[in-house]
Amino acid sequence: MSKSIIDVAKAAGVSKSTVSRVLNNGSVKPETRDKVFRAIKELDYYPNAMARGLKGKSNHIIGVIIPKVAGKTSSVFESKQALSTLNGIEEIISKQDYSLLLIFDLLLTKGNEFKNNDHDYLKYFRENKIDGLIILAKRNEDNNLQNAINEYKPIVYIGERFKDYGGYNIYVHYKKFNKQVYNYLYDEGHTNIVSITDRSTIWEVGVRKYDAYKEFCKEKNIIYEEENIIDVNKLANNIYDVIEDKLESGCTAFYLEDSYITIKIMNILYEMNKKVPDDVSVISIEHGGNDISAIYPFITTVNIPNYEMGKESAKLLMDILQNRPVNDKEILLKPHMIERKSVKIIEK
């Protein structure tokens, strides 16, 4: 049976408040402090750091909300985006003597939309278990997050800024850089472009690809074909047939989502004896590292600074927690393109 602070007080012959002062380095006579520590040792008592937070003391714990899509078997720890961002967060908070508490928030799917379930992560604030919160990826108009921003200050979220609720956020203009990719391919002579994405990703990059493609087609006076954006989760085992069909229908360029999808498509193109970029052009996305640079032939990529997103979100939260002035409530980071000659120029 676990011992409580009351048991320690009885064994030491002092009050509960005296034990509390000892645990929190308060003013106590040396002989009294010695009695309390002897009682703690004899009872094998381990004080609960989170419980001490109920008295207003800092726990030095930062919560990180990680959305998890219902029905998706892959783990967040298989995601380059998530791991790069977590590494960036950890680098900053560890220097401030803070620890991470990972909180998984299940997302339920309804058609093409996502919504949070009834899990209320505000309880971690109400129970004083965390000092601050970082939302790893915002999804749509998240009511839980909006309520959290209204009720608590030390919250930073990664994703597009709420128009009405504000708060503090880190963001990369996903739609903007997706359009830049389409325009880059268009300038090289490509109009029949097929994107292969992961619609169930917790990040907005896949979602905004639809918006970007629609605007791109309108601006370039190209017929918008929604089937030119393919959700890899819906392909099942017929991805080979889909790729073959797109090539036969005149596709000249593939815009891919990440290293997993890129390796899969490149293997299929190799099986088809299709050469990049001679037969088809390929451009992909890297998330905070050179995870695609080892693929041959070398693939042109857009590098999303996920690691920096993690660092900046943690820096911003530390400024809030330590009452330092915050000049920018929204920090915008820019992806950059790395050209590796996998896009062929087509003469118009």
Backbone torsions as a table, in degrees:
resi	resn	phi	psi	omega
1	MET	NA	130.0	-178.1
2	SER	-71.1	148.2	179.9
3	LYS	-93.4	154.1	-179.4
4	SER	-114.1	173.9	177.7
5	ILE	-63.5	-27.7	177.7
6	ILE	-67.5	-39.6	177.3
7	ASP	-62.3	-40.3	179.0
8	VAL	-64.2	-43.2	-179.4
9	ALA	-61.2	-43.5	180.0
10	LYS	-64.1	-44.1	-178.1
11	ALA	-65.8	-33.1	-178.7
12	ALA	-88.6	-11.7	-178.7
13	GLY	70.9	33.9	179.1
14	VAL	-130.4	177.6	179.6
15	SER	-83.4	162.5	177.6
16	LYS	-61.3	-37.8	-179.2
17	SER	-66.2	-32.8	177.6
18	THR	-66.3	-43.2	176.5
19	VAL	-59.9	-41.8	179.7
20	SER	-61.4	-41.2	179.1
21	ARG	-64.8	-38.7	177.8
22	VAL	-62.6	-46.6	-178.2
23	LEU	-64.1	-28.4	-177.8
24	ASN	-105.7	20.3	176.3
25	ASN	58.7	37.1	176.2
26	GLY	-81.0	-177.9	-177.9
27	SER	-80.2	111.8	-179.3
28	VAL	-143.3	144.4	177.9
29	LYS	-60.7	143.8	-178.1
30	PRO	-55.1	-42.5	-178.9
31	GLU	-67.1	-33.8	177.1
32	THR	-68.8	-41.6	178.4
33	ARG	-60.5	-41.7	179.4
34	ASP	-62.3	-41.0	179.7
35	LYS	-63.3	-41.9	-179.3
36	VAL	-64.3	-45.0	-179.0
37	PHE	-67.2	-32.9	175.7
38	ARG	-64.6	-41.4	178.8
39	ALA	-64.8	-40.2	178.4
40	ILE	-61.0	-42.6	-179.0
41	LYS	-67.9	-43.7	-178.6
42	GLU	-64.9	-37.3	-178.2
43	LEU	-86.9	-6.4	-176.9
44	ASP	56.4	46.1	-175.4
45	TYR	-90.4	131.8	177.2
46	TYR	-115.2	110.0	-179.1
47	PRO	-65.2	140.6	-178.9
48	ASN	-86.4	112.2	-177.6
49	ALA	-61.6	-36.1	180.0
50	MET	-68.9	-36.8	179.3
51	ALA	-64.9	-36.5	178.5
52	ARG	-62.8	-25.2	178.8
53	GLY	-64.3	-20.8	178.5
54	LEU	-64.6	-21.0	178.2
55	LYS	-88.8	8.9	176.3
56	GLY	93.5	1.1	178.7
57	LYS	-79.6	150.3	177.9
58	SER	-73.4	135.0	176.0
59	ASN	-85.2	-16.6	-173.7
60	HIS	57.0	43.0	176.8
61	ILE	-126.3	127.9	177.1
62	ILE	-108.4	125.3	176.5
63	GLY	-84.6	141.1	175.0
64	VAL	-124.5	114.5	178.5
65	ILE	-81.6	123.1	178.1
66	ILE	-116.8	106.5	177.3
67	PRO	-64.2	138.6	176.6
68	LYS	-125.9	126.4	-176.3
69	VAL	-79.1	127.3	180.0
70	ALA	-61.6	134.4	177.4
71	GLY	85.9	-6.1	179.0
72	LYS	-94.5	122.4	-171.7
73	THR	-80.0	-24.8	-176.4
74	SER	-67.8	146.8	-178.8
75	SER	-90.8	152.7	176.1
76	VAL	-60.9	-25.5	-179.1
77	PHE	-75.8	-3.4	172.2
78	GLU	-96.7	-2.2	-176.0
79	SER	-93.8	120.2	177.6
80	LYS	-62.3	-38.1	179.6
81	GLN	-59.5	-51.5	-176.0
82	ALA	-65.2	-44.7	-177.4
83	LEU	-65.2	-41.2	178.5
84	SER	-62.3	-41.6	-179.2
85	THR	-67.7	-43.7	178.6
86	LEU	-61.9	-38.9	178.4
87	ASN	-63.2	-39.8	177.5
88	GLY	-64.6	-41.9	178.2
89	ILE	-62.7	-47.5	-176.1
90	GLU	-62.7	-36.7	-179.3
91	GLU	-59.1	-40.6	-176.9
92	ILE	-77.2	-49.4	-172.4
93	ILE	-72.7	-27.0	179.1
94	SER	-66.4	-31.9	177.7
95	LYS	-70.0	-20.5	178.9
96	GLN	-98.6	9.4	179.0
97	ASP	64.6	37.4	174.8
98	TYR	-108.2	156.3	176.1
99	SER	-116.2	160.4	179.5
100	LEU	-100.0	138.4	170.1
101	LEU	-119.1	111.7	-179.2
102	LEU	-83.3	127.6	-178.2
103	ILE	-122.2	116.5	-178.5
104	PHE	-90.9	127.5	-178.0
105	ASP	-116.7	110.6	-174.5
106	LEU	-69.9	133.3	174.9
107	LEU	-106.0	130.2	178.2
108	LEU	-97.5	142.6	-178.8
109	THR	-100.4	141.7	175.9
110	LYS	-141.4	99.2	-174.3
111	GLY	65.6	-125.9	178.1
112	ASN	-96.6	7.3	-177.6
113	GLU	-108.6	160.2	177.5
114	PHE	-122.0	147.9	175.2
115	LYS	-143.8	152.7	177.5
116	ASN	-76.7	148.3	173.8
117	ASN	-81.1	-166.5	-173.9
118	ASP	-83.3	4.7	178.3
119	HIS	-63.0	122.6	-175.8
120	ASP	-104.7	99.5	-178.3
121	TYR	-78.5	-1.0	173.2
122	LEU	-64.9	-20.7	-178.4
123	LYS	-61.4	-26.6	179.7
124	TYR	-67.9	-29.1	173.0
125	PHE	-77.1	-46.4	-175.5
126	ARG	-61.7	-33.8	-180.0
127	GLU	-91.5	8.5	178.3
128	ASN	55.6	37.0	179.4
129	LYS	-87.1	-20.8	-179.6
130	ILE	-134.1	154.6	176.8
131	ASP	-91.8	-29.6	-179.2
132	GLY	-156.1	170.7	-173.2
133	LEU	-138.5	136.0	171.9
134	ILE	-118.6	124.4	176.8
135	ILE	-91.7	115.2	-171.9
136	LEU	-66.7	-32.4	179.5
137	ALA	-156.2	120.1	178.0
138	LYS	-82.3	141.9	179.1
139	ARG	-125.8	117.1	176.9
140	ASN	52.0	-149.6	179.2
141	GLU	-91.7	82.1	-174.4
142	ASP	-71.7	107.6	-177.8
143	ASN	-64.4	-39.1	177.6
144	ASN	-58.2	-45.4	-178.4
145	LEU	-67.0	-40.3	178.1
146	GLN	-61.4	-42.6	177.7
147	ASN	-64.7	-39.2	179.9
148	ALA	-64.4	-41.6	179.5
149	ILE	-64.0	-38.5	178.7
150	ASN	-66.3	-37.2	-171.1
151	GLU	-91.6	-29.5	-174.7
152	TYR	-132.6	149.6	-178.2
153	LYS	-90.5	-46.4	-171.3
154	PRO	-76.4	65.8	179.7
155	ILE	-131.9	130.2	174.3
156	VAL	-125.0	133.0	178.5
157	TYR	-121.5	148.8	177.9
158	ILE	-100.5	117.2	-177.8
159	GLY	149.4	177.9	-178.7
160	GLU	-60.6	138.1	-173.8
161	ARG	-69.5	137.4	173.3
162	PHE	-66.7	132.1	-177.9
163	LYS	-70.0	-38.2	-173.8
164	ASP	-101.2	-25.8	-172.0
165	TYR	-99.0	-21.8	175.9
166	GLY	64.6	-117.1	-174.8
167	GLY	81.1	-156.6	-179.3
168	TYR	-120.7	131.1	-177.4
169	ASN	-148.3	156.6	174.6
170	ILE	-115.1	137.0	-174.4
171	TYR	-151.2	147.6	167.8
172	VAL	-116.5	131.7	-178.0
173	HIS	-71.4	87.5	-174.9
174	TYR	-61.9	-44.6	-179.5
175	LYS	-64.4	-39.9	-178.2
176	LYS	-63.2	-47.1	-177.2
177	PHE	-75.6	-27.2	173.4
178	ASN	-62.4	-41.3	177.3
179	LYS	-64.9	-37.2	178.4
180	GLN	-61.9	-36.8	177.9
181	VAL	-65.9	-46.5	178.5
182	TYR	-60.5	-42.4	179.5
183	ASN	-66.9	-36.4	176.8
184	TYR	-60.7	-46.3	178.6
185	LEU	-65.2	-39.2	179.8
186	TYR	-62.8	-43.0	179.9
187	ASP	-64.0	-25.0	177.3
188	GLU	-88.1	4.0	174.5
189	GLY	101.8	7.5	-176.9
190	HIS	-97.4	127.3	176.3
191	THR	-120.7	-26.0	177.6
192	ASN	-97.7	86.5	-174.2
193	ILE	-109.8	131.4	178.3
194	VAL	-114.2	126.4	177.1
195	SER	-102.9	137.3	174.1
196	ILE	-118.6	117.7	-171.0
197	THR	-130.6	175.3	175.7
198	ASP	-116.2	96.5	-173.3
199	ARG	-64.4	-22.7	-176.6
200	SER	-92.8	7.9	178.7
201	THR	-60.7	149.7	178.2
202	ILE	-77.6	-9.4	-178.9
203	TRP	-95.5	158.2	-175.3
204	GLU	-81.8	-9.9	-175.0
205	VAL	-58.2	-43.3	179.9
206	GLY	-69.3	-39.4	-178.8
207	VAL	-65.6	-44.7	-176.0
208	ARG	-72.0	-12.7	179.2
209	LYS	-63.5	-34.3	178.1
210	TYR	-64.5	-47.6	-179.6
211	ASP	-62.8	-42.9	-178.1
212	ALA	-64.1	-42.1	-178.7
213	TYR	-66.2	-39.0	179.5
214	LYS	-63.7	-44.6	179.3
215	GLU	-67.2	-39.6	179.3
216	PHE	-60.2	-47.1	-179.9
217	CYS	-61.0	-40.4	-179.7
218	LYS	-65.9	-44.5	-177.9
219	GLU	-67.7	-33.4	-177.1
220	LYS	-97.4	4.0	-179.9
221	ASN	57.5	44.2	177.2
222	ILE	-107.3	141.0	179.1
223	ILE	-63.3	123.9	-179.8
224	TYR	-76.9	120.3	178.3
225	GLU	-122.4	104.3	-175.4
226	GLU	-60.5	-28.0	-179.1
227	GLU	-70.8	-5.5	175.0
228	ASN	-81.4	-2.1	168.0
229	ILE	-113.5	113.8	-171.4
230	ILE	-108.7	126.3	175.7
231	ASP	-83.4	115.6	-175.2
232	VAL	-61.2	-26.3	-179.1
233	ASN	-71.1	-19.2	-178.8
234	LYS	-96.1	-2.6	-176.7
235	LEU	-81.5	-23.0	-178.1
236	ALA	53.3	-124.2	-177.0
237	ASN	-101.4	6.6	-176.2
238	ASN	-103.3	25.2	-178.0
239	ILE	-63.3	-36.2	177.9
240	TYR	-58.3	-47.0	-178.9
241	ASP	-63.6	-37.8	-179.5
242	VAL	-65.8	-45.7	178.7
243	ILE	-61.4	-43.6	179.0
244	GLU	-61.6	-42.2	179.7
245	ASP	-64.3	-40.7	-179.3
246	LYS	-67.4	-38.3	177.9
247	LEU	-66.5	-40.3	179.3
248	GLU	-67.2	-27.9	-179.6
249	SER	-87.7	6.3	172.0
250	GLY	104.4	10.9	177.4
251	CYS	-63.6	131.2	179.8
252	THR	-112.4	-10.4	-178.0
253	ALA	-150.0	139.2	173.6
254	PHE	-110.4	132.7	174.3
255	TYR	-110.4	112.5	-170.2
256	LEU	-106.9	161.8	-168.7
257	GLU	-85.9	-47.2	-173.4
258	ASP	-158.0	-173.7	-176.0
259	SER	-65.6	-36.7	-179.3
260	TYR	-61.6	-50.3	-179.5
261	ILE	-66.3	-40.2	-178.1
262	THR	-60.9	-46.3	179.3
263	ILE	-61.5	-41.5	-179.0
264	LYS	-62.6	-46.9	-177.7
265	ILE	-69.6	-40.2	179.8
266	MET	-62.7	-37.3	176.9
267	ASN	-64.8	-39.7	179.0
268	ILE	-65.9	-42.8	178.7
269	LEU	-62.5	-36.5	178.2
270	TYR	-65.0	-42.4	178.1
271	GLU	-62.2	-33.9	179.9
272	MET	-81.3	-3.1	-177.0
273	ASN	63.7	33.9	177.4
274	LYS	-97.5	130.8	-177.6
275	LYS	-100.0	141.8	176.1
276	VAL	-106.4	126.0	5.2
277	PRO	-99.9	7.5	-172.9
278	ASP	-58.9	-44.7	-177.5
279	ASP	-94.8	-33.7	179.5
280	VAL	-155.8	142.7	178.9
281	SER	-91.7	151.5	-178.9
282	VAL	-138.3	135.1	172.7
283	ILE	-135.2	144.1	-174.9
284	SER	-138.2	-173.9	-178.5
285	ILE	-123.8	135.1	172.3
286	GLU	-111.2	142.0	-175.9
287	HIS	-111.7	84.4	172.9
288	GLY	80.7	11.0	-179.9
289	GLY	-166.7	178.9	-179.5
290	ASN	-96.9	51.6	-174.9
291	ASP	-72.6	-12.4	179.4
292	ILE	-105.9	-9.6	-175.2
293	SER	-63.8	-22.2	-178.6
294	ALA	-83.1	-10.5	-179.8
295	ILE	-75.2	138.0	176.4
296	TYR	-122.0	136.5	-0.4
297	PRO	-66.3	156.5	-174.7
298	PHE	-64.6	135.6	-172.3
299	ILE	-107.2	131.1	171.9
300	THR	-66.1	134.5	-176.2
301	THR	-135.6	161.3	165.6
302	VAL	-104.9	123.3	-177.5
303	ASN	-96.8	115.3	178.7
304	ILE	-91.9	126.6	-174.2
305	PRO	-79.8	66.2	-178.9
306	ASN	-63.8	-38.7	179.2
307	TYR	-61.1	-44.0	179.0
308	GLU	-67.7	-33.8	176.3
309	MET	-60.4	-42.0	177.3
310	GLY	-63.4	-45.9	-179.1
311	LYS	-62.3	-46.2	-177.3
312	GLU	-66.7	-36.4	178.5
313	SER	-65.5	-39.3	179.0
314	ALA	-70.0	-40.6	177.5
315	LYS	-60.8	-44.1	-179.6
316	LEU	-62.9	-43.2	179.9
317	LEU	-65.7	-39.6	177.9
318	MET	-62.6	-38.2	177.2
319	ASP	-62.3	-41.3	179.9
320	ILE	-65.9	-46.4	-176.9
321	LEU	-66.2	-32.7	-176.7
322	GLN	-99.0	15.7	173.6
323	ASN	57.2	33.1	173.6
324	ARG	-86.5	151.4	-179.0
325	PRO	-63.5	135.2	179.1
326	VAL	-112.2	109.4	-176.9
327	ASN	-81.6	-37.5	-177.5
328	ASP	-118.6	114.0	177.5
329	LYS	-78.2	-17.4	175.2
330	GLU	-124.8	126.8	178.0
331	ILE	-112.0	120.6	-178.8
332	LEU	-102.6	129.4	177.6
333	LEU	-113.9	150.3	-175.4
334	LYS	-112.6	131.7	171.3
335	PRO	-72.7	165.1	174.5
336	HIS	-138.3	148.9	-177.7
337	MET	-92.1	138.8	175.3
338	ILE	-116.1	109.0	-177.2
339	GLU	-83.8	126.9	-179.1
340	ARG	-130.3	23.8	171.6
341	LYS	63.8	40.0	175.2
342	SER	-105.5	9.4	179.2
343	VAL	-117.8	119.7	-179.2
344	LYS	-85.5	141.0	175.2
345	ILE	-83.5	124.8	178.2
346	ILE	-107.0	122.8	179.6
347	GLU	-68.6	129.0	-179.4
348	LYS	-84.3	NA	NA
